[in-house]
Amino acid sequence: MSLLRVDDLTVTYPGGVRAADGVSLDLAAGGALVLLGESGSGKTTVARTVLGLPGRGAAVTGRVRLAGTDLLGLDERTLGRIRGRRIGYVPQDPAAVLDPLRRIGPQITEVLRRHRVADSRRAARADALRLLATAGVPDPERVARAHPHELSGGLRQRAAIAVAVSCGPELLIADEPTTALDALVRGRILDLFGTLRTDCGIALLLVTHDLAAARRIGGEVAVMRTGRIVERGPATRILADPDHPFTTDLVTADPGADR
């Protein structure tokens, strides 16, 4: 069953810059789709447009549907309810979603209360600890009491993931979520996404330039270049035996590839 369907999406910025050009995607409920490409390929523009945040001055055409609901036709208030409640977002830098002046626990409980997922402060606090544990935080109570700057990069990203999945979204969008992490922590975060898919049924849209991340996530891969999708299909096939010359260049240039 299709959860997210993007049809002929085009995003043009002032000056005629076309960051996405006729992009079409299909992501099944509980599935994984990796948007793979170099910097400036348009993959983040596509992800943020799905969130209803294409950027100032953007002209958007096409269709973006979440379980049949056309997101491009919704007003900001309605989109605000969908973001967080039905679509979770994990950015490259956790500082984009974590308030540096507030402790982690209250930040999660605020999201739960705002979207009316928890009916009391006590229930929200218990849920916050549960969510941190689900995100692989080894000591949820300590982390809940901490400010973001008191945590390592990996723990900050896990806290951001806990915020993103706090309301049980159908879709999780992760935009280069492991770029600033070391290899060991990067692998653990990617494995966490797999756990969220299998245990919670959350579909994943991962934006990355990292072929190793794409291999680890698996699922489907859509390769982007200059705003267009040049190749898509199962990750196992695309990354082992690509058809398009650009994808071939990406795979050949990957130092982690087996050749």
Secondary structure, DSSP 8 states (H G I E B T S, - for coil): -EEEEEEEEEEEETTTEEEEEEEEEEEETT-EEEEE--TTSSHHHHHHHHTT---TT-EEEEEEEETTEEGGGS-HHHHHHHHHHTEEEE-SSGGGTS-TTS-HHHHHHHHHHHTT--SSHHHHHHHHHHHHHHTT-S-HHHHHHS-GGGS-HHHHHHHHHHHHTTT--SEEEEESTTTTS-HHHHHHHHHHHHHHHHHH--EEEEEES-HHHHHHH-SEEEEEETTEEEEEEEHHHHTTS--SHHHHHHHHH-TTS--
